[in-house]
Amino acid sequence: MHQSNDYFMTLPERTVERLSEYRRSLLQCLEEGKTHIFSHELANLHHNTAVQVRRDIMFIGYTSMQRKGYDVRELVDVIGEILDSEMGLNVAVIGIGNLGRAFTTYFVGKRSKLNIIATFDVDTTKIDRVISGVKCYPLSRLKEVVETHQISIAILTVPADSASEVAAQLVEAGIKGLMNFTTIPLNVPNEVFLDEYDMITSLEKVAYFVKSPRE
């Protein structure tokens, strides 16, 4: 009914994003006791089209839509096989200020295959404390802790003026994926996957469409 993970190593980024969004909605459906869902229902939840939903789901090799729609639990499991690492991946948050703390608090326990197991900061009042359920280490121990705990993903929430320097340290420590929540664009080697999220840009985009008439 579906193909192995090896086939899906190079899914387009937007497809991966949509699959993650679909899974979040499907998990909510399960909590509400809904066992099946049609493509147009899933599309409506994401302001998408049924054609796009079907294309994305067929893209991952899943075609078992019954007359009553997709089996929600089965589709959740198939998406998990595509998106998740079999053994799980360990994550660190770099900079445990307001944003880093909020991110850690929100995400801990949300996904069984993605585990935030360490945070880092230079503030001595935070070091060696458990903050938002996760131990905070000094940035000076970054390489040691990354290697010891096999951390492969880092979430960067440090002040903008130190972002580039800390990113270089993360690359040197062996981080393979980096989420940048600072306002500074980063340059990393090709073998490191970088995703950059600028909240100011996102808010300005919303503001533009608020002030501009929409057809």
C-alpha positions as a Markdown table, in Angstrom:
| # | Residue | x | y | z |
|---|---|---|---|---|
| 1 | Met | 0.0 | 0.0 | 0.0 |
| 2 | His | 2.9 | 2.3 | 0.5 |
| 3 | Gln | 6.6 | 2.4 | -0.2 |
| 4 | Ser | 9.7 | 2.4 | 2.0 |
| 5 | Asn | 11.3 | 5.5 | 3.6 |
| 6 | Asp | 14.2 | 5.3 | 1.2 |
| 7 | Tyr | 12.0 | 6.5 | -1.6 |
| 8 | Phe | 11.1 | 9.7 | 0.2 |
| 9 | Met | 14.5 | 11.1 | 1.0 |
| 10 | Thr | 14.0 | 14.0 | -1.3 |
| 11 | Leu | 10.4 | 15.2 | -0.9 |
| 12 | Pro | 10.0 | 18.9 | -1.7 |
| 13 | Glu | 10.1 | 21.1 | 1.4 |
| 14 | Arg | 6.5 | 22.3 | 1.0 |
| 15 | Thr | 5.2 | 18.8 | 0.7 |
| 16 | Val | 7.0 | 17.9 | 3.9 |
| 17 | Glu | 5.4 | 20.9 | 5.6 |
| 18 | Arg | 1.9 | 20.0 | 4.4 |
| 19 | Leu | 2.3 | 16.4 | 5.5 |
| 20 | Ser | 3.3 | 17.6 | 9.0 |
| 21 | Glu | 0.2 | 19.9 | 9.0 |
| 22 | Tyr | -2.0 | 17.0 | 7.9 |
| 23 | Arg | -0.7 | 14.8 | 10.6 |
| 24 | Arg | -1.4 | 17.4 | 13.3 |
| 25 | Ser | -5.0 | 17.7 | 12.1 |
| 26 | Leu | -5.4 | 13.9 | 11.8 |
| 27 | Leu | -4.2 | 13.5 | 15.4 |
| 28 | Gln | -6.8 | 16.0 | 16.5 |
| 29 | Cys | -9.4 | 13.9 | 14.6 |
| 30 | Leu | -8.4 | 10.9 | 16.5 |
| 31 | Glu | -8.8 | 12.7 | 19.8 |
| 32 | Glu | -12.3 | 13.7 | 18.8 |
| 33 | Gly | -13.1 | 10.1 | 17.9 |
| 34 | Lys | -13.2 | 10.5 | 14.1 |
| 35 | Thr | -11.9 | 7.4 | 12.4 |
| 36 | His | -12.2 | 8.4 | 8.7 |
| 37 | Ile | -11.8 | 11.6 | 6.7 |
| 38 | Phe | -12.3 | 12.6 | 3.1 |
| 39 | Ser | -9.7 | 14.5 | 1.1 |
| 40 | His | -12.0 | 17.6 | 0.8 |
| 41 | Glu | -12.4 | 17.6 | 4.6 |
| 42 | Leu | -8.7 | 17.6 | 5.2 |
| 43 | Ala | -8.3 | 20.2 | 2.5 |
| 44 | Asn | -10.8 | 22.5 | 4.2 |
| 45 | Leu | -8.9 | 22.3 | 7.5 |
| 46 | His | -5.8 | 23.7 | 5.8 |
| 47 | His | -7.4 | 26.1 | 3.2 |
| 48 | Asn | -6.1 | 23.7 | 0.6 |
| 49 | Thr | -7.7 | 21.8 | -2.3 |
| 50 | Ala | -8.8 | 18.2 | -2.3 |
| 51 | Val | -6.7 | 17.7 | -5.4 |
| 52 | Gln | -3.6 | 18.9 | -3.6 |
| 53 | Val | -4.3 | 16.7 | -0.6 |
| 54 | Arg | -4.8 | 13.6 | -2.8 |
| 55 | Arg | -1.6 | 14.4 | -4.7 |
| 56 | Asp | 0.4 | 14.8 | -1.5 |
| 57 | Ile | -0.9 | 11.5 | -0.1 |
| 58 | Met | -0.4 | 9.6 | -3.3 |
| 59 | Phe | 3.1 | 11.2 | -3.5 |
| 60 | Ile | 4.1 | 9.2 | -0.4 |
| 61 | Gly | 2.8 | 6.0 | -1.9 |
| 62 | Tyr | -0.5 | 5.8 | 0.0 |
| 63 | Thr | -3.6 | 5.1 | -2.0 |
| 64 | Ser | -6.0 | 3.3 | 0.3 |
| 65 | Met | -8.9 | 5.8 | 0.4 |
| 66 | Gln | -12.1 | 3.8 | 1.1 |
| 67 | Arg | -15.7 | 4.9 | 0.3 |
| 68 | Lys | -15.8 | 6.4 | 3.7 |
| 69 | Gly | -12.5 | 8.3 | 3.3 |
| 70 | Tyr | -9.0 | 7.8 | 4.5 |
| 71 | Asp | -8.5 | 5.7 | 7.6 |
| 72 | Val | -7.2 | 8.4 | 10.0 |
| 73 | Arg | -5.0 | 6.1 | 12.2 |
| 74 | Glu | -3.5 | 4.4 | 9.2 |
| 75 | Leu | -2.7 | 7.7 | 7.5 |
| 76 | Val | -1.1 | 9.1 | 10.6 |
| 77 | Asp | 1.1 | 6.0 | 10.8 |
| 78 | Val | 2.1 | 6.2 | 7.1 |
| 79 | Ile | 3.0 | 9.9 | 7.4 |
| 80 | Gly | 5.0 | 9.1 | 10.6 |
| 81 | Glu | 7.0 | 6.5 | 8.6 |
| 82 | Ile | 7.9 | 9.2 | 6.1 |
| 83 | Leu | 8.6 | 12.1 | 8.4 |
| 84 | Asp | 10.0 | 10.5 | 11.5 |
| 85 | Ser | 13.4 | 8.9 | 12.1 |
| 86 | Glu | 13.0 | 5.3 | 13.2 |
| 87 | Met | 15.2 | 5.8 | 16.3 |
| 88 | Gly | 14.1 | 9.3 | 17.0 |
| 89 | Leu | 16.2 | 12.5 | 16.9 |
| 90 | Asn | 17.6 | 14.6 | 19.7 |
| 91 | Val | 17.1 | 18.4 | 19.7 |
| 92 | Ala | 18.8 | 21.2 | 21.5 |
| 93 | Val | 17.5 | 24.8 | 22.1 |
| 94 | Ile | 20.3 | 27.4 | 22.0 |
| 95 | Gly | 19.4 | 30.5 | 24.0 |
| 96 | Ile | 16.8 | 29.9 | 26.7 |
| 97 | Gly | 15.4 | 33.4 | 26.9 |
| 98 | Asn | 11.7 | 34.2 | 26.5 |
| 99 | Leu | 11.5 | 32.7 | 23.0 |
| 100 | Gly | 13.6 | 29.7 | 23.7 |
| 101 | Arg | 11.8 | 28.9 | 26.9 |
| 102 | Ala | 8.4 | 29.3 | 25.2 |
| 103 | Phe | 9.4 | 27.0 | 22.4 |
| 104 | Thr | 10.8 | 24.4 | 24.8 |
| 105 | Thr | 7.7 | 24.4 | 27.0 |
| 106 | Tyr | 5.4 | 24.1 | 24.0 |
| 107 | Phe | 7.3 | 21.4 | 22.2 |
| 108 | Val | 8.3 | 19.0 | 24.9 |
| 109 | Gly | 6.3 | 15.8 | 24.6 |
| 110 | Lys | 4.6 | 16.8 | 21.3 |
| 111 | Arg | 6.4 | 14.3 | 19.1 |
| 112 | Ser | 7.8 | 11.0 | 20.4 |
| 113 | Lys | 10.4 | 10.9 | 17.7 |
| 114 | Leu | 11.8 | 14.4 | 18.3 |
| 115 | Asn | 13.1 | 15.0 | 21.8 |
| 116 | Ile | 14.4 | 18.3 | 23.2 |
| 117 | Ile | 17.0 | 17.0 | 25.6 |
| 118 | Ala | 19.2 | 20.0 | 26.2 |
| 119 | Thr | 19.2 | 23.8 | 26.3 |
| 120 | Phe | 22.2 | 26.1 | 26.3 |
| 121 | Asp | 22.8 | 29.6 | 27.5 |
| 122 | Val | 25.6 | 32.0 | 28.6 |
| 123 | Asp | 23.6 | 33.3 | 31.6 |
| 124 | Thr | 25.1 | 31.8 | 34.7 |
| 125 | Thr | 21.8 | 32.0 | 36.6 |
| 126 | Lys | 20.3 | 29.5 | 34.1 |
| 127 | Ile | 23.1 | 27.1 | 33.8 |
| 128 | Asp | 22.7 | 23.7 | 35.5 |
| 129 | Arg | 19.0 | 24.4 | 36.1 |
| 130 | Val | 16.1 | 22.4 | 34.7 |
| 131 | Ile | 14.1 | 25.0 | 32.7 |
| 132 | Ser | 10.8 | 24.0 | 31.1 |
| 133 | Gly | 11.6 | 20.4 | 31.9 |
| 134 | Val | 15.0 | 20.4 | 30.2 |
| 135 | Lys | 18.5 | 20.8 | 31.7 |
| 136 | Cys | 20.4 | 24.0 | 30.7 |
| 137 | Tyr | 24.1 | 23.7 | 29.9 |
| 138 | Pro | 26.7 | 26.4 | 29.4 |
| 139 | Leu | 27.4 | 27.2 | 25.8 |
| 140 | Ser | 31.1 | 26.4 | 26.4 |
| 141 | Arg | 30.1 | 22.7 | 26.7 |
| 142 | Leu | 28.2 | 22.7 | 23.4 |
| 143 | Lys | 30.4 | 20.2 | 21.5 |
| 144 | Glu | 30.7 | 17.9 | 24.4 |
| 145 | Val | 27.0 | 17.7 | 25.1 |
| 146 | Val | 26.0 | 17.4 | 21.4 |
| 147 | Glu | 28.4 | 14.5 | 21.0 |
| 148 | Thr | 27.5 | 12.7 | 24.3 |
| 149 | His | 23.7 | 12.9 | 23.7 |
| 150 | Gln | 23.9 | 12.5 | 19.9 |
| 151 | Ile | 22.0 | 15.8 | 19.3 |
| 152 | Ser | 21.5 | 16.3 | 15.5 |
| 153 | Ile | 19.1 | 19.3 | 15.5 |
| 154 | Ala | 19.4 | 22.7 | 17.0 |
| 155 | Ile | 16.9 | 25.5 | 17.4 |
| 156 | Leu | 18.6 | 28.9 | 17.5 |
| 157 | Thr | 17.0 | 31.6 | 19.6 |
| 158 | Val | 20.0 | 33.7 | 20.6 |
| 159 | Pro | 20.4 | 37.5 | 20.2 |
| 160 | Ala | 21.0 | 38.5 | 16.6 |
| 161 | Asp | 24.5 | 39.8 | 17.2 |
| 162 | Ser | 25.7 | 36.4 | 18.2 |
| 163 | Ala | 23.7 | 34.2 | 15.8 |
| 164 | Ser | 26.5 | 33.7 | 13.2 |
| 165 | Glu | 29.1 | 32.8 | 15.7 |
| 166 | Val | 26.9 | 30.4 | 17.5 |
| 167 | Ala | 25.8 | 28.8 | 14.2 |
| 168 | Ala | 29.4 | 28.2 | 13.4 |
| 169 | Gln | 29.9 | 26.5 | 16.7 |
| 170 | Leu | 26.9 | 24.3 | 16.1 |
| 171 | Val | 28.2 | 23.2 | 12.7 |
| 172 | Glu | 31.6 | 22.5 | 14.3 |
| 173 | Ala | 29.9 | 20.4 | 17.0 |
| 174 | Gly | 28.2 | 18.2 | 14.4 |
| 175 | Ile | 24.7 | 19.6 | 14.2 |
| 176 | Lys | 23.0 | 18.4 | 11.0 |
| 177 | Gly | 19.8 | 20.5 | 11.0 |
| 178 | Leu | 19.3 | 24.1 | 12.2 |
| 179 | Met | 16.2 | 26.1 | 12.8 |
| 180 | Asn | 17.1 | 29.8 | 12.9 |
| 181 | Phe | 14.6 | 32.0 | 14.8 |
| 182 | Thr | 17.0 | 35.0 | 14.8 |
| 183 | Thr | 16.7 | 38.0 | 12.4 |
| 184 | Ile | 20.1 | 37.3 | 10.9 |
| 185 | Pro | 20.3 | 35.1 | 7.7 |
| 186 | Leu | 22.9 | 32.4 | 8.2 |
| 187 | Asn | 25.4 | 30.6 | 6.0 |
| 188 | Val | 26.0 | 27.0 | 6.7 |
| 189 | Pro | 27.6 | 24.1 | 4.7 |
| 190 | Asn | 25.4 | 22.3 | 2.2 |
| 191 | Glu | 25.3 | 19.2 | 4.4 |
| 192 | Val | 23.5 | 21.1 | 7.1 |
| 193 | Phe | 19.8 | 21.7 | 6.5 |
| 194 | Leu | 18.8 | 25.2 | 7.4 |
| 195 | Asp | 15.3 | 26.5 | 8.0 |
| 196 | Glu | 14.9 | 30.2 | 8.8 |
| 197 | Tyr | 11.9 | 31.7 | 10.3 |
| 198 | Asp | 11.6 | 35.5 | 10.7 |
| 199 | Met | 8.6 | 36.5 | 12.8 |
| 200 | Ile | 9.0 | 40.2 | 11.8 |
| 201 | Thr | 8.8 | 39.3 | 8.1 |
| 202 | Ser | 5.7 | 37.1 | 8.8 |
| 203 | Leu | 4.0 | 39.8 | 10.7 |
| 204 | Glu | 4.8 | 42.4 | 8.0 |
| 205 | Lys | 3.3 | 40.0 | 5.4 |
| 206 | Val | 0.1 | 39.8 | 7.5 |
| 207 | Ala | 0.0 | 43.5 | 7.8 |
| 208 | Tyr | 0.4 | 44.0 | 4.1 |
| 209 | Phe | -2.6 | 41.9 | 3.3 |
| 210 | Val | -4.6 | 43.5 | 6.1 |
| 211 | Lys | -4.1 | 47.0 | 4.6 |
| 212 | Ser | -4.5 | 45.8 | 1.0 |
| 213 | Pro | -8.0 | 44.9 | -0.3 |
| 214 | Arg | -8.5 | 41.3 | -1.0 |
| 215 | Glu | -10.7 | 40.0 | -3.8 |
